[in-house]
């Protein structure tokens, strides 16, 4: 979830933005009043670490295990569930940073301005796209977290039910479409957010370096989206797997993929 995932800040008056910044959509991190500057710095940084890092791990490593089947996915969920201090890591390494980044991002979105009719620059379009994908990603992450972590089967106790639980959700066409849109929005927001972060923090300087990094960032977002979409398809390619305790534990103990849900309870 996310992540994002870095949300662009309040847009300064276009009259004061140099032409190059108008075309690239880079609004520099400016000193604000009180704690605003620090909050903007933390917001920008949290979009990369830990939120962005978690998003990459969640899509490219953990969830992609579903491509191999329900047993591989169950083993991956079991591994994550058995990490030391997992609840501490979840709260301080995932939920709290996501809440801050998403919540403060919504505030910046509310204060931001993007007049695409009067200022139809490429940078303004990219700025608006970053805002909208951030909003979609935030809603998607809240929904995904609530339904998979806090409702139904507790996957910490029964990781073998994880594949079947996702299948039950994705069996509804509208939910599948929502997941696809939310996933792509999250990947784009993170990928383009990497570029914004590097430009704003001075990691890359110069027009040529920025253009090259932009190509890499967009390519990264597309690749991450492709992995995520392939994972969603994998959940629908397998027969419905067990979510009951007996069947889930059979999946956890299995060394080979289970093709039929009836076999999982044997």
N, C-alpha and C positions, 0 to 999 in steps of 0.2 A: 503496500500500500504505500503503495504510493506509491511511492512513492512519490510527490515530490516531492523533496522535489521542490524546486526553487521557484517561487512566485515573484514576478517582477514587482517592484515597488511603485510608489506614487509617481506618476508621470509629471516632470517639471514642465513649465510653460514652453511650448514649442518654439517660441520666438527666441529663447535663450539656448536652444540645443544646436550645436554645430551641425552642419550638413551631414557629415559622416555618421554622427550619432543618430540623426534622423533616419538614415538609410539602414542602419544596423540594429536599431532598437535598444541600444545600450544606454541605460540611464545610470550614470555613475553613482556610487554610494557617496552621498553628500552628508556633511555634518548636520545633525538635526538638533532640536532643542531638547534639553533634559536627557532622558534615557533613550530617545528615539534612535540615535546613531548606533548605540550598542545593540538595541533590539533588531535593527535592520542587519547589522553584522551577524548576529546570532541566527537570524532568520535565513540569511544567505548561506551561512556555513552549515546549518542544520539540514538544509536541502541536499547537501552532499554527504555529510557524515553527521548523524548516523542514518537519516531517513533514506537517502539515495543508496547507500551501501546495503541497507536492509532490502530495499526494493530489488536491487540486482541479485542479491543472494536468494531472495524469495522466488523470483521468476526464473533466473538462469540456472540455479543449482537445486534448490529444494523442490519446487513445483515441477520442474522438468523431469523429475524422477517418475512422474506419472506416465510419461511416454513409454517407459518399459513395462508398465502394468501395475496392478494394485499391490502386489507384494513389495516391489521396489519402493513404491510410494509410502506404504505402511512402515517400512524399515527406516525411511528417511524421517518421517514424522516421529517415530519412536526415538530416533537418535536426538532430534531437537528437543523432544519432551523430556529426555533424561539428562540434559545438560545441567551442570551444577548451577544452583541459584537461578533456575529458569524463570521463576516468577519475578525476581529482581531484574533480570536481564530484559524480560518483556516490558516491565513497567518503565524502567529508566532508559533502556536502550531502544525501545520501539514506541510504546503508546504515548509516553510523555513528550518525546521529540516530535511525533506526528501531530499531537494535539497542539503543541506550540506552533509548529511550522504552518499547519493548516489553519489554525485559528487566527494567527497574526497575518497569514496570507489573505484570509477573507477580509480582514480590516484594511489591509493595503489595497485590495481589490475595490472595496467600497470607496476609498479615498482617491483611487486612480482615475485617470481620464484617458479615453481613447476615441477620438473623433475620426472615424475612418472616412467619413464623407469629405470633411474639410482637409484632412491630412492623410491622403492615401499612399503614404510611403511604405516601402517593404518593411521597414523596422516597426512601424506602427501596427501593421498587420501581424507581425511576429509577436509584438508585445501583447496584442489582444488575444492571439491564439494561446500564448503562455498563460494569460489570466484565465481563460475559459477552460483549458485543459487542467489547470490547477484546481478549479472549482469542481469539475467532474471527478477528478482523481480523489479529492477529499471526500465527496459523497460516496464514491465507490469504496474507498477504504473503510469508512465508517460502517457501511452495509456489510461488507465482507467480514470485517472483524466481529461485528455483533452476531451475525448468523452462524459463522463457523467457530467462533471461540466461546461465545456466551449463551448459545441456544442449542438445544438438541443434545446429541451424544457428546460427552466430554472426550475430546481427542487426546488429551494428556493421559487419560486412564485407558482409553481404547484406541490407540493409533491405527489398529487394523480396520476401524470403521471409517477412516478418513476418505478413502477412495469412494466408497459407497455414499457417504454424506455429500460429497461434491457432485456425484452423479445425480442424486435426487434433486439438487438445486438446478443443475444445468439441463435437466430433462425438460424444463419449461422454456419454450422458445424465447420469451421476453427476457427471462433471467439470463439466458445464454447471450442474447444480444447486448444486454446491459453489461455483462462481464467483458465481452469483447470490446465495447466502446470504452469502458472504464480502464481496461488494461492498456489499450493503445494510448489513451489520454495520459495515463501515468507514465508510460515509457517515453512519450514525446516530451512531457513536462520535465522529466529527469534529464533526458538527452540534451534538450535545448538549455535546460538549467545549468548543465555542466559548462556550456559555452558562455552563458551569462556570468557564471561565477568566475571563470578564468579571465574574462574581460574586465569585470568590475574590480577584481582583486589584483590585477596587474600580472597575472600568471603569463598571459600572452600580450604582446604589444605590437602595434603595426598592423596595417590593413591586410597585408598578405598573410601574416600569421593568423589573424582572426578568420579570414576566409577559409584557410586550410582546416582550422579547428572546427569551424562550423560544418564543413563537409563531414568530418569525422564524427562530430556529435550527432548529426542527423542520421548518418549510417549506423551509429550505435543504437539510436532510438528505434530504427527500423529493424535491426537485428534482434533487439530485445523484444520488440512487439511480435516478431515472427516466432520466437521461441515460446512466448506466452500464448499466442493463438494456437500453435501446434499442441501445446499442453491441453488447452480447452477441448480441442478436437479429440485428443486421446481419451479423455473422460467419457466421451460419447461413443467411442469405438468399442468399448468393452461392455459385456452384459452387466446388468446391475449387480453390484457386489453387496455383501452382507454388511449390515450396520448393527445387528444384535450382538450381545457379548460373546456368545459361543462362536458365531461365524467370524467375528472380528479377531478373536484370539487365534482361530485356526489360520487366518491370513497372516497374522504376525509370526506364527511359528513355521510357516511354509517356506521352503527354499525354492519353489518353482511357482510360476504365475498361475493363478486360478482363473479358468475360463468361464466357469458357470457358477453362479451364486449358490446353487444347491450343493456343490461340492465342498464349499467352505465350511459347512457345518458337520461334515463327516469326520 
